[in-house]
Amino acid sequence: MSTTPKRWNRDEMALRVARDIPDGAVVNLGIGLPTRVANHLPADREVMMHSENGVIGMGPAPAEGEEDYDLINAGKQPVTLLPGGCFFHHADSFAMMRGGHLDICVLGAFQVSATGDLANWHTGAADAIPAVGGAMDLAVGAKKTFVMMEHTTKSGEAKIVAACTYPLTGVGCVSRIYTDLAVLDVTAQGLVVIDLAPGVELDALQALTGAALLQLDTKH
């Protein structure tokens, strides 16, 4: 058994998330890693992309040299606007988030628990800069919350844990976790592995996970 399994790179992770976003969905992509998902949505699938700063109908990232910094996402990255897209006051944007109008949000995380608790705004470290943004509203307002993150920290510590030790963003809100090693569903029975990066074995994945994993479910 290999102790250093092959990992999906960030674009491969984004492609894997994009595969699970259905046609017609209204989706918010959190800052950082989740923004890559917009570049991998199938051309024949209509997905309405939302950003909490007040944009809906975003397309992929603009080509180099074609950026318009008056049109940005919540992470201050330039975006494109598809036909029919628009921008508006962020209060209206938060009303969309809190009113249950988003089908899916994709967020990064510091930790996710076995029961779907999310910690993604503060590590609790004395020198850390807390940055909750709209994550709390998204995590509980969207119909489904997906997390996209590396499976472990840079020092090799598990980010999927039995119980979060960092301050929580939301309780029991995460339904699916995408990492560079696997895709996991959060269920009432526990964490179910539904996909593995090529060459990753279940035993190796379990060794890098701080919570018990259930048998691979290949029906998803």
C-alpha positions as CSV (number, residue, x, y, z in Angstrom):
1,M,0.0,0.0,0.0
2,S,1.4,3.4,-1.0
3,T,1.8,6.0,1.7
4,T,1.9,8.8,-0.8
5,P,-1.2,8.3,-3.1
6,K,-1.5,10.3,-6.3
7,R,-3.6,13.4,-5.8
8,W,-6.0,15.2,-8.2
9,N,-4.6,18.6,-9.0
10,R,-6.7,21.7,-8.5
11,D,-8.2,21.8,-11.9
12,E,-9.0,18.1,-11.8
13,M,-10.7,18.7,-8.4
14,A,-12.7,21.5,-10.0
15,L,-13.7,19.3,-13.0
16,R,-14.9,16.6,-10.5
17,V,-17.1,19.2,-8.7
18,A,-18.4,20.6,-12.0
19,R,-19.5,17.1,-13.0
20,D,-22.0,16.9,-10.1
21,I,-23.6,20.3,-10.7
22,P,-26.9,19.6,-12.6
23,D,-28.3,21.6,-15.5
24,G,-30.4,24.5,-14.4
25,A,-28.8,24.9,-10.9
26,V,-28.2,28.2,-9.2
27,V,-24.7,28.0,-7.7
28,N,-22.5,30.1,-5.5
29,L,-18.7,29.5,-5.6
30,G,-16.8,30.5,-2.5
31,I,-13.5,32.4,-2.7
32,G,-10.2,30.6,-3.4
33,L,-10.2,27.1,-4.8
34,P,-14.0,26.8,-5.6
35,T,-13.8,29.6,-8.1
36,R,-12.0,27.2,-10.5
37,V,-15.3,25.2,-10.9
38,A,-16.7,27.9,-13.2
39,N,-14.0,27.1,-15.8
40,H,-15.0,23.5,-16.0
41,L,-18.7,23.5,-16.4
42,P,-19.8,21.6,-19.5
43,A,-20.8,24.0,-22.4
44,D,-24.1,22.2,-22.9
45,R,-25.2,22.7,-19.3
46,E,-26.9,25.9,-18.2
47,V,-25.8,26.8,-14.7
48,M,-26.5,30.2,-13.1
49,M,-23.4,31.3,-11.2
50,H,-23.9,33.7,-8.2
51,S,-21.4,35.7,-6.2
52,E,-22.3,37.2,-2.8
53,N,-21.0,40.7,-3.7
54,G,-24.0,41.0,-6.1
55,V,-23.5,39.2,-9.4
56,I,-25.5,36.5,-11.0
57,G,-25.0,34.9,-14.4
58,M,-21.2,34.7,-14.3
59,G,-19.2,32.9,-17.0
60,P,-15.6,31.6,-16.9
61,A,-12.6,33.7,-16.0
62,P,-11.8,36.4,-18.7
63,A,-8.9,35.9,-21.0
64,E,-5.6,37.6,-20.1
65,G,-5.8,41.2,-21.1
66,E,-9.6,41.3,-21.2
67,E,-10.2,41.7,-17.4
68,D,-12.7,44.3,-16.2
69,Y,-12.0,45.2,-12.6
70,D,-15.4,46.8,-12.3
71,L,-16.8,43.3,-12.7
72,I,-15.4,41.0,-10.0
73,N,-16.5,38.2,-7.7
74,A,-16.4,38.1,-3.9
75,G,-12.7,37.2,-4.0
76,K,-12.0,40.4,-6.1
77,Q,-11.2,38.3,-9.1
78,P,-12.4,39.6,-12.5
79,V,-15.2,37.6,-14.0
80,T,-17.2,37.5,-17.2
81,L,-21.0,38.0,-17.5
82,L,-23.1,35.7,-19.7
83,P,-26.1,36.9,-21.7
84,G,-28.9,37.6,-19.2
85,G,-26.5,38.0,-16.3
86,C,-26.6,41.1,-14.1
87,F,-25.2,42.8,-11.0
88,F,-27.0,44.4,-8.1
89,H,-26.8,45.5,-4.4
90,H,-25.1,43.1,-2.1
91,A,-28.2,43.3,0.3
92,D,-30.3,41.8,-2.5
93,S,-27.6,39.1,-3.0
94,F,-27.7,38.2,0.7
95,A,-31.5,38.0,0.5
96,M,-31.1,35.4,-2.3
97,M,-28.6,33.5,-0.1
98,R,-30.7,33.6,3.1
99,G,-34.0,33.0,1.3
100,G,-33.1,29.5,0.1
101,H,-32.7,30.5,-3.6
102,L,-29.4,28.9,-4.1
103,D,-29.3,25.2,-5.1
104,I,-25.7,24.6,-4.3
105,C,-22.8,26.5,-2.7
106,V,-19.2,25.3,-3.0
107,L,-17.0,26.4,-0.1
108,G,-13.4,25.9,1.0
109,A,-12.8,24.7,4.6
110,F,-10.2,24.3,7.3
111,Q,-12.1,21.4,8.8
112,V,-15.2,19.3,8.1
113,S,-16.6,16.9,10.7
114,A,-18.0,13.4,10.2
115,T,-21.5,14.9,10.8
116,G,-21.1,17.8,8.3
117,D,-20.1,20.6,10.6
118,L,-18.1,23.2,8.8
119,A,-15.2,25.3,10.0
120,N,-13.8,27.7,7.3
121,W,-13.5,31.2,8.8
122,H,-10.9,31.0,11.6
123,T,-8.3,28.6,12.8
124,G,-8.3,30.0,16.3
125,A,-4.6,30.8,16.1
126,A,-3.6,34.0,17.9
127,D,-2.2,35.6,14.7
128,A,-4.9,34.4,12.3
129,I,-7.1,36.9,10.5
130,P,-10.7,35.8,10.8
131,A,-12.7,36.2,7.6
132,V,-16.2,34.8,7.7
133,G,-17.6,36.9,4.8
134,G,-20.9,35.4,3.7
135,A,-19.9,31.8,4.5
136,M,-22.4,31.4,7.4
137,D,-25.2,32.7,5.2
138,L,-24.2,30.4,2.3
139,A,-23.7,27.3,4.4
140,V,-27.2,27.4,5.9
141,G,-29.0,29.1,3.1
142,A,-28.1,26.9,0.2
143,K,-30.1,23.8,-0.4
144,K,-26.8,21.8,-0.6
145,T,-23.4,22.8,0.6
146,F,-20.3,21.2,-1.0
147,V,-16.8,21.6,0.4
148,M,-13.8,21.6,-1.9
149,M,-10.4,21.4,-0.1
150,E,-7.1,19.5,0.1
151,H,-7.5,16.3,2.2
152,T,-4.8,17.3,4.6
153,T,-3.0,20.4,5.8
154,K,0.5,21.2,4.4
155,S,1.9,19.5,7.5
156,G,-0.1,16.4,6.9
157,E,-2.9,16.8,9.5
158,A,-6.3,15.5,8.7
159,K,-8.9,18.2,7.7
160,I,-11.8,15.7,7.8
161,V,-12.2,15.0,11.5
162,A,-14.6,13.3,13.9
163,A,-15.3,16.7,15.5
164,C,-14.1,20.2,14.5
165,T,-11.6,21.9,16.8
166,Y,-11.8,25.2,15.0
167,P,-14.7,27.7,15.4
168,L,-17.7,26.6,13.4
169,T,-19.2,28.3,10.4
170,G,-22.3,26.0,10.4
171,V,-23.6,22.9,12.1
172,G,-24.5,19.8,10.0
173,C,-24.6,21.8,6.8
174,V,-22.1,20.0,4.5
175,S,-23.6,17.3,2.3
176,R,-20.6,16.4,0.1
177,I,-16.8,16.8,0.4
178,Y,-14.4,17.0,-2.5
179,T,-10.7,16.7,-1.8
180,D,-7.6,16.0,-3.9
181,L,-7.9,12.3,-2.9
182,A,-11.6,11.5,-2.9
183,V,-15.3,12.5,-2.9
184,L,-17.3,11.8,0.3
185,D,-21.0,12.0,1.1
186,V,-22.0,13.0,4.6
187,T,-24.9,10.7,5.6
188,A,-26.8,9.8,8.7
189,Q,-24.7,6.6,8.9
190,G,-21.3,8.4,8.5
191,L,-18.9,9.4,5.7
192,V,-19.5,7.4,2.5
193,V,-16.7,7.3,-0.1
194,I,-18.2,7.7,-3.5
195,D,-15.1,8.3,-5.6
196,L,-11.4,8.0,-5.3
197,A,-8.5,9.7,-7.2
198,P,-6.8,7.2,-9.6
199,G,-4.6,4.8,-7.7
200,V,-5.9,5.8,-4.2
201,E,-6.8,2.9,-2.1
202,L,-9.4,3.0,0.7
203,D,-7.0,2.0,3.4
204,A,-4.6,4.8,2.4
205,L,-7.4,7.3,2.4
206,Q,-8.5,6.2,5.8
207,A,-5.0,6.7,7.2
208,L,-5.2,10.3,6.1
209,T,-8.7,10.9,7.5
210,G,-9.5,11.8,11.1
211,A,-13.0,10.1,11.0
212,A,-14.2,6.6,10.1
213,L,-15.0,6.0,6.4
214,L,-17.7,3.7,5.1
215,Q,-17.3,1.4,2.2
216,L,-17.0,2.9,-1.3
217,D,-20.3,3.5,-2.9
218,T,-19.9,3.3,-6.7
219,K,-23.6,3.9,-7.5
220,H,-23.2,7.8,-7.4
